[in-house]
Amino acid sequence: QVQLVESGGGLVQPGGSLRLSCAASGSFLRITTMGWYRQAPGKQRELVVTITRDGITNYVDSVKGRFTISRDNANNTIYLQMNSLKPEDTAVYFCNALIVRVVLPSAYWGQGTQVTVSS
């Protein structure tokens, strides 16, 4: 079994900051790409940022310069530092990981954590 556990969501005022964490646990060989997606009410889930095992990142344009992803390979954990938050960042944020258990990677998802940006 593989599990992704997220933490760090909450309510913050516009311009504020939050830090999300996602830790992978269970039985697997390795994790390749990890990332964060978000889904706002009435909208499709969208990519926020991904990070490879080597630290190569890919951000959606709307968060560039405000969000920073980091990764701790030893602890199978990623973090998302979110600064200068805007109301349009309000969404449920999901952690995603491509995990190799036998040969090929499979996608796993966390349960999601709510981020609300409001005054």
RAWOUR-V177730 format. One record per residue. N is the residue number from 1. RES is the residue in one small letter. PSI is psi in radians with two decimals (NA if undefined). BURIAL is I if it has 9 or more other C-alpha atoms within 8 Angstrom, else O. D_FIRST is the distance of its C-alpha to the first C-alpha in whole Angstrom. Layout:
N/RES/PSI/BURIAL/D_FIRST
N/RES/PSI/BURIAL/D_FIRST
This chain:
1/q/2.49/O/0
2/v/2.41/I/4
3/q/2.40/I/7
4/l/2.18/I/10
5/v/2.12/I/13
6/e/2.71/I/17
7/s/2.85/O/20
8/g/-0.04/I/23
9/g/3.07/I/25
10/g/-2.90/I/28
11/l/2.29/O/32
12/v/2.63/I/34
13/q/2.71/I/37
14/p/2.39/I/38
15/g/-0.16/O/39
16/g/-3.05/I/36
17/s/2.66/I/33
18/l/2.70/I/29
19/r/2.13/I/26
20/l/2.59/I/23
21/s/2.64/I/20
22/c/2.11/I/16
23/a/2.30/I/14
24/a/2.42/I/11
25/s/2.84/O/8
26/g/-2.83/O/5
27/s/2.00/O/6
28/f/2.88/I/8
29/l/-0.86/O/12
30/r/2.84/O/13
31/i/2.29/I/14
32/t/-1.84/I/17
33/t/2.41/I/18
34/m/2.83/I/17
35/g/3.13/I/20
36/w/2.37/I/21
37/y/2.84/I/22
38/r/2.68/I/24
39/q/2.01/I/25
40/a/2.77/I/29
41/p/2.26/O/30
42/g/0.10/O/31
43/k/2.85/O/30
44/q/2.72/O/27
45/r/2.37/O/25
46/e/2.65/O/26
47/l/2.38/I/25
48/v/-0.95/I/26
49/v/2.57/I/25
50/t/2.79/I/23
51/i/2.28/I/23
52/t/3.04/I/22
53/r/-0.50/I/21
54/d/0.01/O/25
55/g/0.19/O/26
56/i/2.24/O/27
57/t/2.74/I/27
58/n/1.95/O/28
59/y/2.56/I/29
60/v/2.56/I/30
61/d/-0.60/O/34
62/s/-0.27/O/34
63/v/-0.06/I/32
64/k/2.35/O/34
65/g/-0.19/O/36
66/r/-0.65/I/34
67/f/2.53/I/30
68/t/2.18/O/29
69/i/2.53/I/25
70/s/2.86/I/24
71/r/2.43/I/22
72/d/1.68/O/21
73/n/-0.60/O/19
74/a/-0.55/O/19
75/n/0.18/O/17
76/n/0.80/I/15
77/t/2.50/I/17
78/i/2.73/I/19
79/y/2.65/I/22
80/l/1.89/I/24
81/q/2.08/I/28
82/m/2.02/I/30
83/n/2.88/I/34
84/s/0.83/I/37
85/l/2.54/I/35
86/k/2.74/I/36
87/p/-0.57/I/36
88/e/-0.10/O/35
89/d/-0.12/I/32
90/t/2.18/I/31
91/a/2.98/I/27
92/v/2.21/I/24
93/y/2.24/I/22
94/f/2.36/I/19
95/c/2.46/I/16
96/n/2.49/I/15
97/a/2.44/I/14
98/l/1.99/I/14
99/i/2.29/I/11
100/v/2.06/I/12
101/r/-0.58/I/9
102/v/-1.23/O/12
103/v/-1.03/O/16
104/l/2.65/O/16
105/p/2.56/I/14
106/s/2.64/O/12
107/a/2.32/O/13
108/y/2.62/I/11
109/w/2.55/I/13
110/g/3.11/I/13
111/q/-0.25/I/15
112/g/2.56/I/18
113/t/2.35/I/21
114/q/2.29/I/25
115/v/2.12/I/27
116/t/2.15/I/31
117/v/1.91/I/34
118/s/2.58/O/37
119/s/NA/O/40
